[in-house]
Amino acid sequence: LCHPRYLFRRKMKKFKRRLSLTLRGSQTIDESLSELAEQMTIEENSSKD
């Protein structure tokens, strides 16, 4: 039978991996959103001319 501590450690490893993947995903979303906002402002400025 497995020790509860061992099972807990395995759960934490999975959880940390999932958390890091989620954080990495949200970071790229934020970056792409800021890039999109920059492009939109550039397009607005060029259309004013």
C-alpha positions in Angstrom: 0.0 0.0 0.0 1.2 3.5 -0.8 2.0 6.0 1.9 -0.4 9.0 1.9 2.6 11.3 1.8 3.8 9.6 -1.4 0.4 10.0 -3.0 0.2 13.6 -1.9 3.6 14.3 -3.5 2.5 12.7 -6.8 -0.7 14.9 -6.7 1.4 18.0 -6.1 3.7 17.2 -9.0 0.7 16.8 -11.3 -0.9 20.0 -9.9 2.2 22.1 -10.3 2.8 20.9 -13.8 -0.8 21.8 -14.8 -0.5 25.1 -13.0 2.7 26.0 -14.9 1.1 25.0 -18.2 -2.0 27.2 -17.4 0.1 30.1 -16.4 2.3 29.8 -19.5 -0.9 29.7 -21.6 -2.4 32.8 -20.0 0.9 34.6 -20.4 0.9 34.0 -24.2 -2.7 35.1 -24.3 -1.8 38.4 -22.6 1.1 38.9 -25.0 -1.1 38.3 -28.1 -3.8 40.6 -26.7 -1.3 43.4 -26.2 0.1 42.9 -29.7 -3.4 43.0 -31.1 -4.1 46.2 -29.2 -0.9 47.8 -30.6 -1.9 46.8 -34.2 -5.3 48.3 -33.7 -3.9 51.6 -32.5 -1.5 51.7 -35.4 -4.3 51.1 -37.8 -6.4 53.8 -36.2 -3.5 56.3 -36.5 -2.9 55.4 -40.2 -6.6 55.7 -41.1 -6.7 59.3 -39.6 -4.1 60.5 -42.1 
